[in-house]
């Protein structure tokens, strides 16, 4: 029997916080750097997974042109798996689009993301009018 080394809760929390910071203000490449080379992203859950670094970079590429911010709302972790809720705001002229997913991530021993499943649907998206000259965070 082989012993499996699992990341600590602190390693997983740190990875989630780095992930949310990169989603808010990083490049697609910086987000992909948080993933293991053979990782997968399923966003939303039930869709075709994006597998491997190149596919993950391509998945996050649309974020590069958007003004965005994130807020962690809750976090749970055990056994190499973390589940967390957060809000991601996308700022466009005159509007703020807020999505509130719950992501489930698995991690390797080094704390790299090996898989991510984002659980959300259209019911988890809110669009609000803002002042035209309101500054994005």
Secondary structure as GFF3:
##gff-version 3
##sequence-region A 1 137
A	DSSP	alpha_helix	9	25	.	.	.	ID=ss1
A	DSSP	alpha_helix	28	32	.	.	.	ID=ss2
A	DSSP	beta_strand	35	43	.	.	.	ID=ss3
A	DSSP	beta_strand	50	51	.	.	.	ID=ss4
A	DSSP	alpha_helix	53	60	.	.	.	ID=ss5
A	DSSP	three_ten_helix	61	65	.	.	.	ID=ss6
A	DSSP	beta_strand	67	78	.	.	.	ID=ss7
A	DSSP	beta_strand	81	92	.	.	.	ID=ss8
A	DSSP	beta_strand	95	99	.	.	.	ID=ss9
A	DSSP	beta_strand	102	107	.	.	.	ID=ss10
A	DSSP	beta_strand	113	119	.	.	.	ID=ss11
A	DSSP	three_ten_helix	122	124	.	.	.	ID=ss12
A	DSSP	beta_strand	125	129	.	.	.	ID=ss13
###
